[in-house]
Amino acid sequence: MKKLIFSIFSTLFILPLYVYSNDSFSVEIEALTLIMKEYKNINSKLNDAKLITPSYMAFKQDDCNAKVEVSENSGLETKTIHSFNVNVCKKEINRTLNN
């Protein structure tokens, strides 16, 4: 009985943290959504020649800007294919040069 009560109360305390966490990552989520829509066309052309599965990483810079890196994982090696600066407020995508 104590385990049941503990599990109910612990779930009620954790649930509000989950709901509020989406607000703090809204810039990254929106940037990833914009890049995935744009990169889907590029990836379909590349995927005909090779089997490339991209992975996406977003870094928040401020309230409107984020940096998104699209990379390819092969074994232990990670290779960055493209890097983008995304302005979520204006819905602009600027590609940066690879190093």
Gaussian input, Z-matrix of N, CA and C with variables (Angstrom, degrees):
# hf/3-21g

backbone

0 1
 N
 C     1     B1
 C     2     B2     1     A1
 N     3     B3     2     A2     1     D1
 C     4     B4     3     A3     2     D2
 C     5     B5     4     A4     3     D3
 N     6     B6     5     A5     4     D4
 C     7     B7     6     A6     5     D5
 C     8     B8     7     A7     6     D6
 N     9     B9     8     A8     7     D7
 C    10    B10     9     A9     8     D8
 C    11    B11    10    A10     9     D9
 N    12    B12    11    A11    10    D10
 C    13    B13    12    A12    11    D11
 C    14    B14    13    A13    12    D12
 N    15    B15    14    A14    13    D13
 C    16    B16    15    A15    14    D14
 C    17    B17    16    A16    15    D15
 N    18    B18    17    A17    16    D16
 C    19    B19    18    A18    17    D17
 C    20    B20    19    A19    18    D18
 N    21    B21    20    A20    19    D19
 C    22    B22    21    A21    20    D20
 C    23    B23    22    A22    21    D21
 N    24    B24    23    A23    22    D22
 C    25    B25    24    A24    23    D23
 C    26    B26    25    A25    24    D24
 N    27    B27    26    A26    25    D25
 C    28    B28    27    A27    26    D26
 C    29    B29    28    A28    27    D27
 N    30    B30    29    A29    28    D28
 C    31    B31    30    A30    29    D29
 C    32    B32    31    A31    30    D30
 N    33    B33    32    A32    31    D31
 C    34    B34    33    A33    32    D32
 C    35    B35    34    A34    33    D33
 N    36    B36    35    A35    34    D34
 C    37    B37    36    A36    35    D35
 C    38    B38    37    A37    36    D36
 N    39    B39    38    A38    37    D37
 C    40    B40    39    A39    38    D38
 C    41    B41    40    A40    39    D39
 N    42    B42    41    A41    40    D40
 C    43    B43    42    A42    41    D41
 C    44    B44    43    A43    42    D42
 N    45    B45    44    A44    43    D43
 C    46    B46    45    A45    44    D44
 C    47    B47    46    A46    45    D45
 N    48    B48    47    A47    46    D46
 C    49    B49    48    A48    47    D47
 C    50    B50    49    A49    48    D48
 N    51    B51    50    A50    49    D49
 C    52    B52    51    A51    50    D50
 C    53    B53    52    A52    51    D51
 N    54    B54    53    A53    52    D52
 C    55    B55    54    A54    53    D53
 C    56    B56    55    A55    54    D54
 N    57    B57    56    A56    55    D55
 C    58    B58    57    A57    56    D56
 C    59    B59    58    A58    57    D57
 N    60    B60    59    A59    58    D58
 C    61    B61    60    A60    59    D59
 C    62    B62    61    A61    60    D60
 N    63    B63    62    A62    61    D61
 C    64    B64    63    A63    62    D62
 C    65    B65    64    A64    63    D63
 N    66    B66    65    A65    64    D64
 C    67    B67    66    A66    65    D65
 C    68    B68    67    A67    66    D66
 N    69    B69    68    A68    67    D67
 C    70    B70    69    A69    68    D68
 C    71    B71    70    A70    69    D69
 N    72    B72    71    A71    70    D70
 C    73    B73    72    A72    71    D71
 C    74    B74    73    A73    72    D72
 N    75    B75    74    A74    73    D73
 C    76    B76    75    A75    74    D74
 C    77    B77    76    A76    75    D75
 N    78    B78    77    A77    76    D76
 C    79    B79    78    A78    77    D77
 C    80    B80    79    A79    78    D78
 N    81    B81    80    A80    79    D79
 C    82    B82    81    A81    80    D80
 C    83    B83    82    A82    81    D81
 N    84    B84    83    A83    82    D82
 C    85    B85    84    A84    83    D83
 C    86    B86    85    A85    84    D84
 N    87    B87    86    A86    85    D85
 C    88    B88    87    A87    86    D86
 C    89    B89    88    A88    87    D87
 N    90    B90    89    A89    88    D88
 C    91    B91    90    A90    89    D89
 C    92    B92    91    A91    90    D90
 N    93    B93    92    A92    91    D91
 C    94    B94    93    A93    92    D92
 C    95    B95    94    A94    93    D93
 N    96    B96    95    A95    94    D94
 C    97    B97    96    A96    95    D95
 C    98    B98    97    A97    96    D96
 N    99    B99    98    A98    97    D97
 C   100   B100    99    A99    98    D98
 C   101   B101   100   A100    99    D99
 N   102   B102   101   A101   100   D100
 C   103   B103   102   A102   101   D101
 C   104   B104   103   A103   102   D102
 N   105   B105   104   A104   103   D103
 C   106   B106   105   A105   104   D104
 C   107   B107   106   A106   105   D105
 N   108   B108   107   A107   106   D106
 C   109   B109   108   A108   107   D107
 C   110   B110   109   A109   108   D108
 N   111   B111   110   A110   109   D109
 C   112   B112   111   A111   110   D110
 C   113   B113   112   A112   111   D111
 N   114   B114   113   A113   112   D112
 C   115   B115   114   A114   113   D113
 C   116   B116   115   A115   114   D114
 N   117   B117   116   A116   115   D115
 C   118   B118   117   A117   116   D116
 C   119   B119   118   A118   117   D117
 N   120   B120   119   A119   118   D118
 C   121   B121   120   A120   119   D119
 C   122   B122   121   A121   120   D120
 N   123   B123   122   A122   121   D121
 C   124   B124   123   A123   122   D122
 C   125   B125   124   A124   123   D123
 N   126   B126   125   A125   124   D124
 C   127   B127   126   A126   125   D125
 C   128   B128   127   A127   126   D126
 N   129   B129   128   A128   127   D127
 C   130   B130   129   A129   128   D128
 C   131   B131   130   A130   129   D129
 N   132   B132   131   A131   130   D130
 C   133   B133   132   A132   131   D131
 C   134   B134   133   A133   132   D132
 N   135   B135   134   A134   133   D133
 C   136   B136   135   A135   134   D134
 C   137   B137   136   A136   135   D135
 N   138   B138   137   A137   136   D136
 C   139   B139   138   A138   137   D137
 C   140   B140   139   A139   138   D138
 N   141   B141   140   A140   139   D139
 C   142   B142   141   A141   140   D140
 C   143   B143   142   A142   141   D141
 N   144   B144   143   A143   142   D142
 C   145   B145   144   A144   143   D143
 C   146   B146   145   A145   144   D144
 N   147   B147   146   A146   145   D145
 C   148   B148   147   A147   146   D146
 C   149   B149   148   A148   147   D147
 N   150   B150   149   A149   148   D148
 C   151   B151   150   A150   149   D149
 C   152   B152   151   A151   150   D150
 N   153   B153   152   A152   151   D151
 C   154   B154   153   A153   152   D152
 C   155   B155   154   A154   153   D153
 N   156   B156   155   A155   154   D154
 C   157   B157   156   A156   155   D155
 C   158   B158   157   A157   156   D156
 N   159   B159   158   A158   157   D157
 C   160   B160   159   A159   158   D158
 C   161   B161   160   A160   159   D159
 N   162   B162   161   A161   160   D160
 C   163   B163   162   A162   161   D161
 C   164   B164   163   A163   162   D162
 N   165   B165   164   A164   163   D163
 C   166   B166   165   A165   164   D164
 C   167   B167   166   A166   165   D165
 N   168   B168   167   A167   166   D166
 C   169   B169   168   A168   167   D167
 C   170   B170   169   A169   168   D168
 N   171   B171   170   A170   169   D169
 C   172   B172   171   A171   170   D170
 C   173   B173   172   A172   171   D171
 N   174   B174   173   A173   172   D172
 C   175   B175   174   A174   173   D173
 C   176   B176   175   A175   174   D174
 N   177   B177   176   A176   175   D175
 C   178   B178   177   A177   176   D176
 C   179   B179   178   A178   177   D177
 N   180   B180   179   A179   178   D178
 C   181   B181   180   A180   179   D179
 C   182   B182   181   A181   180   D180
 N   183   B183   182   A182   181   D181
 C   184   B184   183   A183   182   D182
 C   185   B185   184   A184   183   D183
 N   186   B186   185   A185   184   D184
 C   187   B187   186   A186   185   D185
 C   188   B188   187   A187   186   D186
 N   189   B189   188   A188   187   D187
 C   190   B190   189   A189   188   D188
 C   191   B191   190   A190   189   D189
 N   192   B192   191   A191   190   D190
 C   193   B193   192   A192   191   D191
 C   194   B194   193   A193   192   D192
 N   195   B195   194   A194   193   D193
 C   196   B196   195   A195   194   D194
 C   197   B197   196   A196   195   D195
 N   198   B198   197   A197   196   D196
 C   199   B199   198   A198   197   D197
 C   200   B200   199   A199   198   D198
 N   201   B201   200   A200   199   D199
 C   202   B202   201   A201   200   D200
 C   203   B203   202   A202   201   D201
 N   204   B204   203   A203   202   D202
 C   205   B205   204   A204   203   D203
 C   206   B206   205   A205   204   D204
 N   207   B207   206   A206   205   D205
 C   208   B208   207   A207   206   D206
 C   209   B209   208   A208   207   D207
 N   210   B210   209   A209   208   D208
 C   211   B211   210   A210   209   D209
 C   212   B212   211   A211   210   D210
 N   213   B213   212   A212   211   D211
 C   214   B214   213   A213   212   D212
 C   215   B215   214   A214   213   D213
 N   216   B216   215   A215   214   D214
 C   217   B217   216   A216   215   D215
 C   218   B218   217   A217   216   D216
 N   219   B219   218   A218   217   D217
 C   220   B220   219   A219   218   D218
 C   221   B221   220   A220   219   D219
 N   222   B222   221   A221   220   D220
 C   223   B223   222   A222   221   D221
 C   224   B224   223   A223   222   D222
 N   225   B225   224   A224   223   D223
 C   226   B226   225   A225   224   D224
 C   227   B227   226   A226   225   D225
 N   228   B228   227   A227   226   D226
 C   229   B229   228   A228   227   D227
 C   230   B230   229   A229   228   D228
 N   231   B231   230   A230   229   D229
 C   232   B232   231   A231   230   D230
 C   233   B233   232   A232   231   D231
 N   234   B234   233   A233   232   D232
 C   235   B235   234   A234   233   D233
 C   236   B236   235   A235   234   D234
 N   237   B237   236   A236   235   D235
 C   238   B238   237   A237   236   D236
 C   239   B239   238   A238   237   D237
 N   240   B240   239   A239   238   D238
 C   241   B241   240   A240   239   D239
 C   242   B242   241   A241   240   D240
 N   243   B243   242   A242   241   D241
 C   244   B244   243   A243   242   D242
 C   245   B245   244   A244   243   D243
 N   246   B246   245   A245   244   D244
 C   247   B247   246   A246   245   D245
 C   248   B248   247   A247   246   D246
 N   249   B249   248   A248   247   D247
 C   250   B250   249   A249   248   D248
 C   251   B251   250   A250   249   D249
 N   252   B252   251   A251   250   D250
 C   253   B253   252   A252   251   D251
 C   254   B254   253   A253   252   D252
 N   255   B255   254   A254   253   D253
 C   256   B256   255   A255   254   D254
 C   257   B257   256   A256   255   D255
 N   258   B258   257   A257   256   D256
 C   259   B259   258   A258   257   D257
 C   260   B260   259   A259   258   D258
 N   261   B261   260   A260   259   D259
 C   262   B262   261   A261   260   D260
 C   263   B263   262   A262   261   D261
 N   264   B264   263   A263   262   D262
 C   265   B265   264   A264   263   D263
 C   266   B266   265   A265   264   D264
 N   267   B267   266   A266   265   D265
 C   268   B268   267   A267   266   D266
 C   269   B269   268   A268   267   D267
 N   270   B270   269   A269   268   D268
 C   271   B271   270   A270   269   D269
 C   272   B272   271   A271   270   D270
 N   273   B273   272   A272   271   D271
 C   274   B274   273   A273   272   D272
 C   275   B275   274   A274   273   D273
 N   276   B276   275   A275   274   D274
 C   277   B277   276   A276   275   D275
 C   278   B278   277   A277   276   D276
 N   279   B279   278   A278   277   D277
 C   280   B280   279   A279   278   D278
 C   281   B281   280   A280   279   D279
 N   282   B282   281   A281   280   D280
 C   283   B283   282   A282   281   D281
 C   284   B284   283   A283   282   D282
 N   285   B285   284   A284   283   D283
 C   286   B286   285   A285   284   D284
 C   287   B287   286   A286   285   D285
 N   288   B288   287   A287   286   D286
 C   289   B289   288   A288   287   D287
 C   290   B290   289   A289   288   D288
 N   291   B291   290   A290   289   D289
 C   292   B292   291   A291   290   D290
 C   293   B293   292   A292   291   D291
 N   294   B294   293   A293   292   D292
 C   295   B295   294   A294   293   D293
 C   296   B296   295   A295   294   D294

   B1=1.4446
   B2=1.5270
   B3=1.3452
   B4=1.4599
   B5=1.5241
   B6=1.3399
   B7=1.4651
   B8=1.5294
   B9=1.3181
   B10=1.4537
   B11=1.5262
   B12=1.3020
   B13=1.4664
   B14=1.5268
   B15=1.3406
   B16=1.4613
   B17=1.5178
   B18=1.3236
   B19=1.4698
   B20=1.5313
   B21=1.3192
   B22=1.4697
   B23=1.5251
   B24=1.3233
   B25=1.4582
   B26=1.5210
   B27=1.3264
   B28=1.4646
   B29=1.5283
   B30=1.3226
   B31=1.4584
   B32=1.5280
   B33=1.2989
   B34=1.4609
   B35=1.5255
   B36=1.3399
   B37=1.4636
   B38=1.5286
   B39=1.3058
   B40=1.4577
   B41=1.5254
   B42=1.3075
   B43=1.4604
   B44=1.5259
   B45=1.3259
   B46=1.4722
   B47=1.5218
   B48=1.3249
   B49=1.4603
   B50=1.5208
   B51=1.3081
   B52=1.4599
   B53=1.5273
   B54=1.2984
   B55=1.4594
   B56=1.5256
   B57=1.3112
   B58=1.4528
   B59=1.5254
   B60=1.2956
   B61=1.4635
   B62=1.5226
   B63=1.3249
   B64=1.4590
   B65=1.5230
   B66=1.3228
   B67=1.4609
   B68=1.5257
   B69=1.3143
   B70=1.4606
   B71=1.5229
   B72=1.3239
   B73=1.4565
   B74=1.5302
   B75=1.3118
   B76=1.4613
   B77=1.5246
   B78=1.3364
   B79=1.4651
   B80=1.5227
   B81=1.3437
   B82=1.4566
   B83=1.5229
   B84=1.3209
   B85=1.4719
   B86=1.5242
   B87=1.3202
   B88=1.4663
   B89=1.5227
   B90=1.3427
   B91=1.4669
   B92=1.5220
   B93=1.3183
   B94=1.4674
   B95=1.5224
   B96=1.3182
   B97=1.4583
   B98=1.5283
   B99=1.3358
   B100=1.4610
   B101=1.5240
   B102=1.3233
   B103=1.4655
   B104=1.5214
   B105=1.3058
   B106=1.4683
   B107=1.5244
   B108=1.3210
   B109=1.4679
   B110=1.5315
   B111=1.3323
   B112=1.4599
   B113=1.5289
   B114=1.3163
   B115=1.4588
   B116=1.5255
   B117=1.3204
   B118=1.4714
   B119=1.5299
   B120=1.3249
   B121=1.4616
   B122=1.5245
   B123=1.3307
   B124=1.4598
   B125=1.5208
   B126=1.3181
   B127=1.4618
   B128=1.5240
   B129=1.3214
   B130=1.4540
   B131=1.5263
   B132=1.3466
   B133=1.4661
   B134=1.5277
   B135=1.3426
   B136=1.4575
   B137=1.5183
   B138=1.3073
   B139=1.4549
   B140=1.5284
   B141=1.3374
   B142=1.4598
   B143=1.5228
   B144=1.3176
   B145=1.4572
   B146=1.5245
   B147=1.3271
   B148=1.4696
   B149=1.5244
   B150=1.2975
   B151=1.4642
   B152=1.5215
   B153=1.3165
   B154=1.4573
   B155=1.5258
   B156=1.3031
   B157=1.4599
   B158=1.5203
   B159=1.3272
   B160=1.4636
   B161=1.5260
   B162=1.3140
   B163=1.4632
   B164=1.5186
   B165=1.3118
   B166=1.4540
   B167=1.5245
   B168=1.3547
   B169=1.4534
   B170=1.5195
   B171=1.3321
   B172=1.4691
   B173=1.5190
   B174=1.3401
   B175=1.4576
   B176=1.5221
   B177=1.3198
   B178=1.4579
   B179=1.5241
   B180=1.3506
   B181=1.4599
   B182=1.5291
   B183=1.3200
   B184=1.4636
   B185=1.5263
   B186=1.3399
   B187=1.4620
   B188=1.5193
   B189=1.3297
   B190=1.4646
   B191=1.5254
   B192=1.3247
   B193=1.4634
   B194=1.5184
   B195=1.3320
   B196=1.4605
   B197=1.5242
   B198=1.3192
   B199=1.4577
   B200=1.5240
   B201=1.3359
   B202=1.4626
   B203=1.5181
   B204=1.3308
   B205=1.4575
   B206=1.5142
   B207=1.3205
   B208=1.4564
   B209=1.5220
   B210=1.3314
   B211=1.4573
   B212=1.5192
   B213=1.3238
   B214=1.4622
   B215=1.5221
   B216=1.3108
   B217=1.4522
   B218=1.5153
   B219=1.3161
   B220=1.4599
   B221=1.5198
   B222=1.3014
   B223=1.4579
   B224=1.5136
   B225=1.3265
   B226=1.4650
   B227=1.5214
   B228=1.3160
   B229=1.4548
   B230=1.5282
   B231=1.3231
   B232=1.4558
   B233=1.5175
   B234=1.3113
   B235=1.4610
   B236=1.5248
   B237=1.3251
   B238=1.4591
   B239=1.5198
   B240=1.3115
   B241=1.4560
   B242=1.5262
   B243=1.3258
   B244=1.4655
   B245=1.5213
   B246=1.3027
   B247=1.4489
   B248=1.5262
   B249=1.3221
   B250=1.4588
   B251=1.5192
   B252=1.3368
   B253=1.4600
   B254=1.5138
   B255=1.3261
   B256=1.4587
   B257=1.5237
   B258=1.3309
   B259=1.4527
   B260=1.5204
   B261=1.3172
   B262=1.4641
   B263=1.5229
   B264=1.3198
   B265=1.4632
   B266=1.5250
   B267=1.3328
   B268=1.4596
   B269=1.5252
   B270=1.3417
   B271=1.4648
   B272=1.5354
   B273=1.3339
   B274=1.4559
   B275=1.5156
   B276=1.3299
   B277=1.4562
   B278=1.5243
   B279=1.3349
   B280=1.4580
   B281=1.5159
   B282=1.3188
   B283=1.4552
   B284=1.5189
   B285=1.3249
   B286=1.4518
   B287=1.5157
   B288=1.3139
   B289=1.4479
   B290=1.5129
   B291=1.3317
   B292=1.4638
   B293=1.5241
   B294=1.3379
   B295=1.4637
   B296=1.5060
   A1=111.49
   A2=116.01
   A3=119.88
   A4=110.37
   A5=117.12
   A6=120.65
   A7=110.69
   A8=117.06
   A9=121.06
   A10=111.21
   A11=116.09
   A12=120.55
   A13=110.09
   A14=117.19
   A15=120.71
   A16=111.42
   A17=117.21
   A18=119.46
   A19=111.75
   A20=117.50
   A21=120.31
   A22=110.89
   A23=117.63
   A24=120.86
   A25=112.46
   A26=118.26
   A27=119.53
   A28=110.76
   A29=117.71
   A30=121.18
   A31=110.56
   A32=118.20
   A33=121.32
   A34=112.08
   A35=117.13
   A36=119.70
   A37=111.77
   A38=118.50
   A39=122.15
   A40=111.13
   A41=119.29
   A42=123.29
   A43=113.53
   A44=121.38
   A45=119.30
   A46=113.15
   A47=119.66
   A48=121.67
   A49=110.64
   A50=117.12
   A51=121.49
   A52=110.64
   A53=117.33
   A54=121.25
   A55=110.66
   A56=118.81
   A57=122.01
   A58=113.06
   A59=118.84
   A60=120.75
   A61=111.76
   A62=119.03
   A63=121.50
   A64=111.43
   A65=118.98
   A66=122.07
   A67=111.70
   A68=117.87
   A69=119.87
   A70=112.14
   A71=119.42
   A72=122.74
   A73=112.35
   A74=118.72
   A75=120.84
   A76=112.61
   A77=118.08
   A78=120.57
   A79=110.15
   A80=117.10
   A81=120.92
   A82=111.68
   A83=116.23
   A84=120.24
   A85=110.35
   A86=117.28
   A87=120.83
   A88=110.93
   A89=117.65
   A90=121.24
   A91=110.93
   A92=116.80
   A93=120.24
   A94=111.50
   A95=117.57
   A96=121.26
   A97=111.02
   A98=116.98
   A99=120.57
   A100=111.82
   A101=117.09
   A102=121.04
   A103=111.13
   A104=117.77
   A105=120.19
   A106=111.20
   A107=117.39
   A108=119.95
   A109=110.77
   A110=116.48
   A111=121.11
   A112=111.33
   A113=116.73
   A114=121.18
   A115=112.45
   A116=116.75
   A117=120.88
   A118=110.82
   A119=118.12
   A120=121.64
   A121=111.53
   A122=117.21
   A123=121.35
   A124=110.12
   A125=116.57
   A126=121.19
   A127=111.48
   A128=119.44
   A129=120.68
   A130=110.63
   A131=117.54
   A132=120.47
   A133=111.03
   A134=116.72
   A135=119.93
   A136=111.93
   A137=116.83
   A138=121.01
   A139=112.10
   A140=118.20
   A141=119.77
   A142=110.52
   A143=117.32
   A144=121.27
   A145=111.90
   A146=117.84
   A147=122.67
   A148=108.44
   A149=115.36
   A150=119.71
   A151=108.25
   A152=115.69
   A153=121.75
   A154=109.11
   A155=114.97
   A156=120.68
   A157=107.32
   A158=118.41
   A159=119.60
   A160=111.77
   A161=114.85
   A162=120.70
   A163=107.48
   A164=115.62
   A165=122.57
   A166=109.68
   A167=116.20
   A168=122.03
   A169=107.63
   A170=116.93
   A171=121.69
   A172=110.05
   A173=115.13
   A174=122.35
   A175=108.08
   A176=116.71
   A177=121.46
   A178=109.78
   A179=116.61
   A180=121.46
   A181=111.47
   A182=117.20
   A183=122.52
   A184=108.12
   A185=117.51
   A186=120.71
   A187=113.83
   A188=118.38
   A189=121.37
   A190=113.59
   A191=118.58
   A192=121.24
   A193=112.06
   A194=113.83
   A195=121.14
   A196=108.58
   A197=115.80
   A198=121.36
   A199=106.93
   A200=116.04
   A201=121.44
   A202=107.96
   A203=116.21
   A204=121.73
   A205=108.84
   A206=115.06
   A207=121.64
   A208=106.09
   A209=116.50
   A210=119.68
   A211=110.76
   A212=114.19
   A213=122.71
   A214=107.50
   A215=116.53
   A216=121.13
   A217=109.85
   A218=115.86
   A219=120.25
   A220=107.53
   A221=115.90
   A222=120.48
   A223=110.60
   A224=115.64
   A225=120.23
   A226=112.42
   A227=117.75
   A228=121.96
   A229=110.88
   A230=115.86
   A231=122.14
   A232=108.42
   A233=116.59
   A234=121.99
   A235=108.48
   A236=117.94
   A237=122.27
   A238=108.79
   A239=116.26
   A240=121.54
   A241=110.12
   A242=116.67
   A243=121.88
   A244=109.22
   A245=114.67
   A246=121.72
   A247=107.86
   A248=117.19
   A249=122.32
   A250=110.33
   A251=115.76
   A252=122.44
   A253=106.49
   A254=116.38
   A255=121.81
   A256=109.32
   A257=115.83
   A258=122.11
   A259=106.90
   A260=116.72
   A261=122.24
   A262=111.27
   A263=118.07
   A264=120.78
   A265=111.64
   A266=116.94
   A267=121.25
   A268=112.44
   A269=116.80
   A270=123.55
   A271=111.10
   A272=115.65
   A273=122.85
   A274=109.87
   A275=115.29
   A276=121.94
   A277=107.68
   A278=116.84
   A279=122.71
   A280=108.41
   A281=116.54
   A282=120.35
   A283=109.06
   A284=116.60
   A285=121.70
   A286=109.31
   A287=116.15
   A288=121.24
   A289=111.24
   A290=116.16
   A291=120.41
   A292=109.09
   A293=115.04
   A294=120.36
   A295=110.67
   D1=-40.82
   D2=179.42
   D3=-64.61
   D4=-36.74
   D5=179.77
   D6=-65.93
   D7=-38.16
   D8=178.98
   D9=-65.21
   D10=-46.43
   D11=179.52
   D12=-64.18
   D13=-42.31
   D14=179.11
   D15=-62.75
   D16=-41.30
   D17=-179.04
   D18=-67.93
   D19=-35.91
   D20=177.69
   D21=-67.19
   D22=-47.67
   D23=-179.11
   D24=-68.37
   D25=-37.17
   D26=179.30
   D27=-67.37
   D28=-34.61
   D29=176.78
   D30=-67.07
   D31=-38.69
   D32=179.20
   D33=-67.03
   D34=-30.31
   D35=178.52
   D36=-79.34
   D37=-32.32
   D38=-178.09
   D39=-80.55
   D40=-34.24
   D41=-175.72
   D42=-57.07
   D43=-45.33
   D44=179.01
   D45=-62.58
   D46=-32.65
   D47=177.26
   D48=-64.73
   D49=-37.36
   D50=179.01
   D51=-66.72
   D52=-39.58
   D53=-177.90
   D54=-68.35
   D55=-39.56
   D56=-178.35
   D57=-78.63
   D58=-19.34
   D59=-177.30
   D60=-67.75
   D61=-26.23
   D62=-179.72
   D63=-64.92
   D64=-31.58
   D65=179.26
   D66=-66.62
   D67=-35.44
   D68=-177.15
   D69=-76.56
   D70=-19.40
   D71=-179.98
   D72=-109.36
   D73=17.93
   D74=-174.67
   D75=-66.25
   D76=-34.42
   D77=179.73
   D78=-67.33
   D79=-43.76
   D80=179.97
   D81=-65.64
   D82=-40.52
   D83=-179.19
   D84=-65.68
   D85=-44.15
   D86=179.54
   D87=-65.57
   D88=-40.08
   D89=178.18
   D90=-63.90
   D91=-43.31
   D92=178.34
   D93=-64.15
   D94=-38.22
   D95=178.60
   D96=-63.76
   D97=-43.94
   D98=178.44
   D99=-63.43
   D100=-44.01
   D101=-179.22
   D102=-67.40
   D103=-41.38
   D104=-179.31
   D105=-64.04
   D106=-37.61
   D107=176.37
   D108=-65.40
   D109=-42.19
   D110=-178.69
   D111=-73.05
   D112=-41.26
   D113=-173.81
   D114=-77.12
   D115=-16.53
   D116=-179.50
   D117=-60.52
   D118=-40.45
   D119=178.63
   D120=-67.35
   D121=-42.49
   D122=179.00
   D123=-65.95
   D124=-42.34
   D125=-177.26
   D126=-66.71
   D127=-34.26
   D128=-179.86
   D129=-66.30
   D130=-34.40
   D131=176.55
   D132=-70.34
   D133=-40.97
   D134=179.79
   D135=-71.82
   D136=-33.03
   D137=-175.25
   D138=-71.50
   D139=-18.38
   D140=174.99
   D141=-66.90
   D142=-38.64
   D143=-178.02
   D144=-82.93
   D145=-42.22
   D146=-177.59
   D147=-131.68
   D148=160.79
   D149=174.25
   D150=-92.56
   D151=91.93
   D152=-178.36
   D153=-109.60
   D154=126.39
   D155=174.74
   D156=-115.09
   D157=105.68
   D158=-176.57
   D159=-77.81
   D160=152.18
   D161=170.32
   D162=-122.66
   D163=144.65
   D164=-171.48
   D165=-114.63
   D166=140.43
   D167=176.93
   D168=-136.33
   D169=127.90
   D170=-178.65
   D171=-115.30
   D172=139.26
   D173=178.29
   D174=-126.59
   D175=121.77
   D176=-179.02
   D177=-75.69
   D178=132.94
   D179=177.25
   D180=-104.45
   D181=-43.25
   D182=173.44
   D183=-155.48
   D184=-161.41
   D185=-175.02
   D186=-68.40
   D187=-21.69
   D188=-178.11
   D189=-117.58
   D190=-18.97
   D191=-172.00
   D192=-113.83
   D193=145.52
   D194=175.59
   D195=-146.57
   D196=153.68
   D197=175.25
   D198=-108.20
   D199=130.22
   D200=-179.10
   D201=-120.17
   D202=129.03
   D203=176.55
   D204=-112.95
   D205=130.66
   D206=176.52
   D207=-105.90
   D208=122.15
   D209=-176.27
   D210=-131.07
   D211=163.58
   D212=-180.00
   D213=-117.81
   D214=128.77
   D215=178.75
   D216=-103.10
   D217=127.77
   D218=174.96
   D219=-135.98
   D220=101.68
   D221=-177.42
   D222=67.24
   D223=-124.82
   D224=179.06
   D225=-90.31
   D226=-9.46
   D227=-177.04
   D228=-92.86
   D229=133.44
   D230=175.19
   D231=-116.91
   D232=125.58
   D233=-177.34
   D234=-119.24
   D235=123.79
   D236=177.28
   D237=-78.62
   D238=119.59
   D239=-179.29
   D240=-84.53
   D241=-52.63
   D242=-177.60
   D243=-139.29
   D244=153.62
   D245=175.18
   D246=-131.89
   D247=134.92
   D248=-175.02
   D249=-129.80
   D250=144.58
   D251=166.54
   D252=-104.44
   D253=123.94
   D254=-174.82
   D255=-116.90
   D256=128.42
   D257=172.17
   D258=-101.41
   D259=107.68
   D260=-174.97
   D261=-72.42
   D262=-34.30
   D263=-178.48
   D264=-66.29
   D265=-41.21
   D266=179.42
   D267=-94.50
   D268=-7.10
   D269=-176.86
   D270=57.63
   D271=46.05
   D272=178.45
   D273=-107.74
   D274=143.28
   D275=177.19
   D276=-122.68
   D277=121.75
   D278=177.82
   D279=-118.12
   D280=123.66
   D281=179.87
   D282=-83.86
   D283=134.93
   D284=176.59
   D285=-99.75
   D286=159.20
   D287=-179.51
   D288=-75.35
   D289=143.89
   D290=177.42
   D291=-78.79
   D292=148.25
   D293=177.78
   D294=-84.19

